[in-house]
C-alpha cells in the first residue's frame, strides 16, 4: 500500500499515463471535480467525478441510514445558480493507492457553523479514468429552525410557447421529449431552450376543430343557438420511453387517430428514435370503433414494474344517456372505458385477468370514464391512476387486475343526464376509489415525488388538475390518503402533467395555447 500525506513531500514514483500524469494527479483531478462542484454548485461536474449509479452513505437519521445515488446527490446542488459559492472549504488529506484501487480522505470545514467533517472516498481506475465508486461521510445534518423546515415552492418558467403540452419524457437531465396536444412531438434542451421537431410521425393524428354545435351535434350535444361554435382538441397525448431505451431506442406514443370520416379513437404506437426522426413505427393498440367527438380518449400510459405497458382508454361519451345497455365501460366486448395491459411489442401477456371468451384482448380493468394519469408508487410498485368525474366525482384509484371501478353505475359525483339509472349486470362487484374530491379538480398526469429539494414531500403524490389550475400534494400511508393540500392557490394555471427529472427536480406542464414548462423550486432549501 502506497500512502501519500500532502503535508509531507514524498518521492514515491507511481505509474504514469500517456500524457505524463501520474495516478496521483488523475485521482486529485477527480476529487477536485467533486470538491469544486459541491463548493460552487456545478451538478454536472459532481456527477462526472462518480461512476454512474454510485451509492453513497450519508449521515444516520433516527437510526436509519440516509443513502442515495450519485445522480441524486449531484441534483442537490442544482438548487442555486451555478458558480454560487457554498459556505464550505474542502481539501484532500490523504490518498492510498493499490494498483487500480484508491482510498481518499477529504476534509470539509463549514466556518459559519464551526463544523468539520470528513468524506471517505473509494476510487477505481476504469479504462484509464479514476472514478469515485463509493462515498461515506462523517457529517451530521445541520440543524434547521422550524421555519426553515417548511417547504416554500415557487414556479420558474423554463420554456414557453408550447402548444398545449400533454406529457414529457426525459432523455437526460437536460434533454426531454414533449408531446404537444395541439402541436408536435418536440425534442427540447432545457439549458439552451432549443426545440426540434421529431419527424417521421404518423399522419392520421386528429387535430383541433371548431364546429357549429347546432348543426353538427352528432347526437352528443343538446340543441344550441344557431351559429354557436365549440372548440375540440385532440392530437398527441403520452410520450413514453422504453425501460430499455438506452439499448433499443424505442419510444411509445398515444394519440387521437382519425379516419376519412373525421371519426377518431385512441391509438398507441411505438418506433425507434434515431436523432430527431421516428423510424420502424408499428401500431400496438387501436381502440376501435372510431366515433365522432374529440373528447375522453384517455391516452395515459406507463410501464409497470413487471415490464408490461398499461394504457387508459376513455369511454368517449359526454352524456350518460347516450350509453347503450350495457354501458360501454361495462361491456367486456368493447375497448372503450377500460385499462389495457400489453407486452412492449403489443402482444398479450399470458397472466392477464380472464374476463371470458368474448372479452377484448388486453383487458385488465374496466368501469373507467376518462382516466389520463398513471404513476407508480416506488414504495409498493402499485400503479395509481386519476379519473375524471362528470359533476365532481374526480377520483384516485389503485390499479388491480380484474377490477371494475364502477362507471357509470358508481360515482362520487353526479350525472349530466338527469334521472340516468342504468341496470347493473347481476353479480358485478365494484372497487371503490381510494380518494375523491368534493369539488371539480379534473386530475391529470400525476406523479410520486422523490427528490431532495422538497424532503418533506418524499413519497407524496402530486396531482395536477385542469379545473381552476389546481396542484395537490397528497400524503399517503398504507394505500390510504391521509391528507390533501392544494398548492399555489394564488397562482393557478391549468396543469396537464407533473414529472420528476432523473436528478429529482419537479416540473409541470401547463395546458394553454402558449403552454409552459415550469420548474418548481424550494426557496427554503
N, C-alpha and C positions, 0 to 999 in steps of 0.2 A: 504494500500500500504506500503510495506516494502522497505525502501530506504537505500542503503549501499554506503557510500562515503569512498574511500580507503585511504584518508588522515586522517580519524578518525577511531579509533577502536571501533566497535560496538559489543555489546554482544547480538546479536539477534539470536535466535535459529530458524533454518529453517529445513525443513524436510530432512531426510537423506535417501540415497539409501541403497540397501542391502550390498554394500561393504563399507559402512561408509561414503561415500562422500555426502556432502550437495548439494542442488540445486545450491547454490552459487559456489561451487567447480566445478560442472559439467558445469555450464554456463561459468565460466572462462576458462575451458579447451577448450570448443568450440570456444570461442572468440580468445584464444591464437593460436588455429589452423589457424584461419583466419589471425591474425597478422603475425605469423611466415611464413605462406605460401606466403603472399604478400611481406614480407621482404626478403625472401631467394628464391623466385621463385619456389615454390612447388605447381603446379596447382591442383594436386590430394588432397593435404592437404587442400587447399582453398575449393575445391568442397565438401569435407567431412563435412565442417562446416555448409553447407547450405542444406536445404530441396531441392531436385532436382526440377528444374524449377522455383526456386525463382526469382521474378522480383526485380531488383534494379534500383533506380532512382539516376542518377548521375547529373552532372552539366548542366546548361542551355547553349545552344549554338545557338545564333541568334534567340532567342525567341522560340526555340524548346527544349523539354526535352530529354536528352540522356538517353535511357533505354536499358537494356539488361538482359538476364537471368544469373543465377549464373554460368552456364556452359560456357557461352560466356565470362563472367568476368574472370573465372579461366583461360581460354585459353590465356588471355593477358599475363599471367606470364609464358608461355611456350617458350617465345622468347629468354630467356637467359638460360644457363646451370643451372640445379638445384644446390642450395647451393650458387649461386652468390648473394651477398648482394646488395639490392637496397638502395639508399640514403634516408632512411626514418626511423623514430623511432615511434613505436606505443605503446600506453599504455591505459589501461582501467581506465576511470574516475569515472563512476557511473553505478550502476545496480539497477533497480526497479523490484521487483518480486511480482506478484499477482497470487497465485495458480500455474497454469501451463503455465503462460504467463510472459515474462520478457522483459524489455526495457533497452538497454545498450547504453552508450555514450563512444566512443573510440576516443582518440586524436592521431593524426599523425602530426609529425613535420618533415619537409624536410629542414635540416640545410643549404644546399647549396643555396637554394632559399630564405631562411628565411621565409618559408611558414608554417602556422599552420592551420589545418582544423579538422573537427570532422565527424565521421561516426556515425549515429544513427541506431541501430540495433534492430529489433523486433524478439524475440525468442519464440519458442513454445516447450513445453515438449511433445514428441510423443513417445509412447511405452518406456518410461523411458529414452529417449535421448533428450537433448536440441539441437534444430536446429535453425539456423537463417532462418526466413521466409520472411524478407524484409530488405532492406538496402537503406538508403538515406544519401547523403553526402553534406557537405557544401563546398567541394573542388571546386576550379576553375581550368580549364585547364592551364597547364604550357605553356607559350608562346614558340613557336619554331621559329627558324630562317627560312627564305625561303629555305635554302639548306637542313635543317633538315626535311622539309615537303615533299621532293622529295623521292618517293619510290625507294629503291635500292634492287631489288630482286637478290638473289643468289640461286644456286642449291646446295642441300645437299643430297647425296645418302643415303637413309635409308636402302635399301635392294637391292641386285643384284642377278645375276644368275637366273632370271626369264625367262621362255621360251615364249617369245613374249606375255607379259601380255596384255589383251584386256580390262578388266574392273575390278572394285574394289567396294566392298560394306562394309561399316564399321559396325561391331558388337558393338564396343565401340571405345573410343578414341585410345586405344592401340591394339585392335584386329580387323581384317578385313578378308574378303574372296576375293581372287584374282583369276580371271579366266585367264588361260594361253591359248592363241590360239593354240599353238603347244604342250601344255603340259597337266597340270592337273588343277583341282579346288583345291586351297590351302587355308588353314586356317593359317593365319600368325599373329605373335605377333611383333609389331613394336619396342618394347623395347628390347626383348630378341633375336629378329631376327629368332625365331623358325618358321619353316614351317612344316605343317602337311597336308598330302593329305586327301581330303574328298573322302570317299569310297561310294559304292552303286550307282554310276553313270551309265547311260545307256551305252551300248557297241556299239551303232550304229554311234558313232561320226566319221566323216570323218577326215583323217589325211593328213599331208603334203606328197606330192609325187613329183617325177621328171619324166617327160615324154619326149620322143623324138617327138617334135612338127612336124617334117617332116613325121612321120609315123602315129601319133595319134592326128591329129588336131581336130577331131570330128566336122569338119566344122567351127571351131571357128577361127583358125589361118591361115594366108596365108602360102603358101609353104615356107619351110626353108631348109637350108643346112642339108644334111643327118647327123644324129648323134648329132645335136644341141639339147640341153635339156633346159627345163624351169621348175622352181620350183613353186608349187602351195601350198597355205596354207589354211587350214580350221581348224575346231576344236571348242573350247568353245568361246563364244562371251560375252554376257552380263550376269552378275550375279546381282540379284536384291532382296532386302528384301521386304517382305510383309509389308504394312503400319502398320499392327498389329502383327509384327514379335514376339514381346516380349510375346504375348499370344498364337499365333498359330504356331510359328516356321517355317513358310513357306518361302522358297526361290524359286526364278524363274530363269531359265537359258535358254538362247537361244544358239543354236549351229548349226553347219553343220552336218546334219544326212545323212548317205548314205545307199543305198540298196545293194543287192547282185551283181548288175551290176556295182558297183562303181559309180553310179549316186548319186547325192546329192541334198539337199534342206535345207531350213531354218526350224528349229523345235523349239518349245517353250514348256518347261515342268515346273512343279513345284513339290516340295517334301518337306517333313519336315526334318529339320536339327536336328539330335539327336547326340550331341557330334560332332564327325567328320564323321558321316555317314548320307547319304540321304536316307530317307525311304518314303514309300507311294507315289511313283512317279506316276504322271499322265500327259498325253500329253494334252496340251491346244490348240495348233495350229500347223498344219503341212502345209507348203506352197507347196503342190503338184502342178504340177508334178515334179518328180525328173528329173534332167538333168545332163549332163557332164559339167565339168569346175568348178574349185574351186575358184570362184570369185563372187563379187556383191551379197552377201547374205543379206546385211542389218544387221539385228540382234539387232538393238538398241531397248531398252525398257525403259519405265518409267511409274510410276503411276501418273495419273493426280490428281488435287485437287478434282476431282469428284470420286476418288477411283477406276477408270477404268484403265485397263492395255493397253498401247499403244505400238505397235510393228512396226518397219520398216522392209519391205521385199524388197530386191533388185530385179532389173529387170533380172539379170543373163545373160545378153548379153554383149559381149565385143565389137562387131562391130554392128553398127546400121542396116546395110543392112540385118542382119540375122532376123530382126523383121518380123513377119507376118503382115497382114492387118486385123484389126487394130493392132498397136504395142502392145506388151504385157502390158506395163504400162498403156495403154489407154483402155484395154479390161476389162470390169467390170466382166467378167466371169472367169478371170484368177487371181490368187492370187499374181502374181509377179508384182513388181513395185508399191506397194501400202503401205499405212499405215493402220494398223488394230487396232480396238478398241474392247476389250472384257471385260467381268467381270473377277474377280480374279479366278473364278472356270472354266473359258473357255466358259461360256455361253455368248449369245449375248445381249447387252443392248437394251432395248426397244426404247431408244431415239437416236439410231444410225441414221445417214442420210439415206434416201431411194434413191437407185440408180436404182431401177426397180426390177421386179420379178426374173430376171436371174442373178442378182449380187451375188458375193460371200458373204458368211456370215461374218460379222465383218468388212466389208469395211467402212472406214472412210474418206479416201482421196486417190487420185490417181495421176498419172503423175510423179512417183518417179523413179530415175535411180539407185542410190546407196547410200541411206541415212544410216548413222550409229549412229549419236549422237542426243539425245533428252534431253532437260532440261527445267525446269520451271522457269519463271521469278517470283520471290517471290513478286514483287510489283504488278503484274497483274494476276498471276496464269495462264498466257498464256504459251503454250508449244512452244519452238523454236526447230528447227532441222537443222542439217547441211546436205548438199547434195554434192556429188561428181559429177563434170562435166567430160567431156572427155578431149578435148584440152581446158584447162582453164574451165570456166563455173561452178566453185565451188560457192555454194550459202549458204545463211542463210535465213530461212523461218519461218514464224509463222503459226502454225497448225490451220486450220479452218475446221470445219465439212463440208464435201461435196466438198471441194476444189479440183481443178485439177491444179497441179503445172507444167504442160506443156510438160514434157519429153515424146517423143523426138521431139515434134513439136516446142517447145520453149526452147532455151538455150542461155545463155550469152557467151558460148564458141563455139567450133567447133565440127565437127564430125570426127570420124576415117574413116568412109565410105564416100568418096568424092561423091558429087552430090546426097547425100541422101535427099529426099524430100517426106516424106510420106503424103498421103491425110488426111485431118482433118475431123473428124466426124462433120457434119453440126450441128450448134447450140452450139458447145462447147465453154465454157468460161474458160480462163486460169487465174491463180493467179500468179502475178509477185513476184520474190524474194524480200525480204526486203533489201538484200545486196548481191553483188557478187564481186569477186576479178578479177583483170585484169591479174592475174598470177595464176599458178597452186599451190594450197595450200593443196588439199586433206584433208579437215577438218574432224575431227573425233569426239570423245566424249567430247563435250563442257559442260560448267557449268557456272552458275552465281556465282560471288564471293560475299561472305558475311562473314566478319570477321573483327577483329580489327588490325591485323598485317599490312594490307595494307588499311588504312582507305580511301585513295584516290581512291581505286578500288571498293568500295562497290557499288553494283548494276551493275557493269560492267560484260560483257560476256567474258569469257576466252575460246578461241578456239584453241586447239592443231591441228597440221597438220602432215601428213606423208611426204609430199613433202618438201625436204630440212630441215625438222625438225623445222618447224615454230611454234611459240606460239603467238597468237594475243590477245590483250586486246581491246575489242570493247565497246565503250561508246554509250549508247542508251538513247534516250529521246522520250517519246510518240511513242514507237514502231518504231522509226526511228534511223538508225545508224548515229551518229554524227561524229565519227572518229574511225579509227582502227590503233592501234600501234603494231608493231611487237617487241616482247621481245626476249632477248638472241640472237641477230643477230650474235654475235661472238661465240656462244656456242650452235650450233644447233644439235639436235638429233631427229630422227623420234619419234613422240609422238602419242600415241593412246588415251589417256584419261586424263582429268583434273577432279579432285574431291576435294571437301572441306569436312574436317572431322567434327564430331559433335561439336568440340570446335573452328572451324573456321580456321584450318590450311590447307594450299593448297598443294596438292600432284599431281604429274604427273606420268604416266606410259610410259616408252619408248618402242617402237616397235623394239626390237632387239632379236636375238637368245639368248643373255645373257642380257635380259632386266633388267631395273632398276625401283625401286620405288623411286621417287625423291621428297623431300620436298622443297618447295620454301619459303625461309625466307627473311625478310626485315631487312637488316643490319642497316638501318637508322631509326629504330623504337625501 
